[in-house]
Amino acid sequence: MSDLAHKPFTIRVFFIDDQATTVNLLKTITQKGLPEVESHFFTNGQDAIKKMKDGLPTIIVTDWQMPEIDGLELTKIIVSQKKEIFPFHYIIFLTIKDDSSDLALALESGAHDYIKKPFNMLELVARVRTGIRTLKLEYELMLLNEQLEKVSAIDSLTEAFNRRQGDKILLQELNKVQRNIQEITVFMIDLDNFKSINDTFGHNTGDEILREASKRIQIAARSYDYLIRWGGDEFLLVCPCLQEENAIELANRALHLISGQAFNVLEDQEIQLNISIGIASLTRGETITPRELIQQADVALYQAKNNGRNQFHVFQEK
């Protein structure tokens, strides 16, 4: 999620004009017409650009004709770096130009509006407020899209990643392995005899068990590992930069937190749950498909179950 989502939403206005008389007039107008808005005044585009690099939502009211960086060049810089540096901006030109081709050029370059000089205070205030409303709507839409993206990636029951997102994560992390950036270990974790819990205590209790098991696995894992609900009662834990010897420590933590501690999901009864874990690891530079890696983890999981369950097994090439 965008860093801006964790900050109070505020919009500021940057006024840019190389003429001191115009800057003073703009200061007077904002004091009277926009007293609640955070306003900044600049006599050149360079200083405004430096200040804008913090990425906060900004209305830019800029003169067109200025030395060094004029309004048109300033607009092109901002638009070209919208994704990386200037995500929320609204540009209004101040100009003496009245030729329709010039004004079309300003709008085509990325400006949103223009005001002809000499300008009227009420018109300027109204157009700035239009920019504020526009940026606020863009910001709210960004938050909504990020929330929808998060919902589409998360399993609603366990709050682990869902299978669809898990496929993307696995491919992303395997690409790093193949580019010699990192090693990786995956854990296929299956809740032993989970069907009997559903049959004995009901599906609501089974859902509570799944939620609690997910939480415990995440406690055993590191903060930057990925927990994915792979199937009904099966989880895949993807651990970048984890070597096999450290993977064994993590598997033991998971066994202790789940198999070693009863689940208190019923008022008058504790439920004991065991898990089996299959582990598959890759060193840097290895080339393998996600399907092949999952198959290795599955083979190790089946071996753990065949050995008596409630344990882990590490995949070994024959």
Number of C-alpha atoms within 10 A of each C-alpha: 12 9 7 16 13 8 9 7 12 14 19 17 23 20 25 28 25 17 13 11 10 16 17 12 11 20 17 13 17 19 12 12 15 17 10 10 15 13 18 14 17 17 19 22 23 14 12 19 15 9 12 17 14 10 17 19 23 23 23 26 26 29 26 23 17 18 11 11 15 19 28 20 15 22 25 16 16 23 18 13 12 14 11 10 15 20 18 19 26 22 26 26 25 23 19 14 14 11 8 9 10 12 18 11 12 22 18 11 16 18 25 15 18 20 21 14 13 10 12 11 15 11 11 21 16 13 16 21 15 15 23 22 13 14 20 17 12 16 18 13 12 16 16 12 13 15 13 11 12 14 14 14 19 19 18 12 13 20 16 24 25 22 18 15 17 22 15 12 17 24 14 12 19 25 19 17 22 17 12 14 14 19 22 22 21 27 28 26 25 25 22 19 13 18 13 11 17 15 10 10 12 12 13 11 16 20 16 17 23 21 16 17 23 20 18 17 21 18 13 18 20 13 9 10 15 19 24 28 25 21 11 10 18 18 25 26 24 22 23 22 18 20 16 19 8 11 21 15 12 18 23 15 18 25 23 15 18 24 20 14 14 14 17 14 16 11 6 6 10 12 14 13 20 20 23 29 32 27 29 24 21 22 18 16 16 15 14 13 13 18 12 10 19 19 15 21 27 21 19 24 27 18 20 21 19 10 13 9 20 19 20 26 23 21 18 12 5 3
